[in-house]
Amino acid sequence: MASKGGTVSTEEVLSKAPLFSALDREGAAALRTSVTIVELPKGRTLFSENETGDRLYVVLEGKIKLSRAAPDGRENLLSVLGPGEMFGELSLFDPRPRTASAIALTDVRLAGLGHDDLRPWLTGRPEVALHLLRALAQRLRRTNDVLADLVFTDVPGRVAKQLLDLADRFGQKTDDGIRVHHDLTQEELAQLVGASRETVNKALADFAQRGWLRIEAKAVVIMDWERLYNRSR
């Protein structure tokens, strides 16, 4: 869960990413010399599905969403990423076209690392490759959990689980609960859950009526974590 505080430096954010956490201070400093800072305004696309990928990114500030488009134009929101989280590394190991589009959910600041700059580190420092593979394995586990939820968990349960996951990464403690500024529209939250907007809104309204949370603009305040957690199981 996020905590209140001042501005976090680029070095501090990068140190949380799997790529840099595998290195000692000198190694991390050397790798940071290859970093390119990218700034995107809200709504701007960083890369699109099926484009050739030649770099990975770490989120420094803001939030970015990864999504895929169906043939009929519908969007499937795969994940929302925030500071310290990494994406785009799949093409480092499998140099085929991007499997998703990356779009700035808010104004966002990123650290980009080209694959050509990273390959010497993977061959010369095996621990870096292991950390990246561990990150990919964790993402695969999460994908498996999402697929299982789509089959075995009802929509209210999936809504509760997504809110708790967002709270764990973006929540801020307040006097009346945990405020989760997720920055998602109602339609985007529904895409993340894998259900219709009407069904997700109905679940949120029910949670609010029970006093488990309060709904705000692109945010919720979780007031009864335990009951929401029980509903997510």
Beta strands, then each sheet from edge to edge (+ up, - down):
strand 1: 36-40
strand 2: 45-47
strand 3: 55-61
strand 4: 64-69
strand 5: 75-81
strand 6: 86-87
strand 7: 101-104
strand 8: 108-114
strand 9: 171-174
strand 10: 177-180
strand 11: 213-216
strand 12: 219-222
sheet 1: 1+ 8- 3+ 6-
sheet 2: 2+ 7- 4+ 5-
sheet 3: 9+ 10- 12+ 11-
end
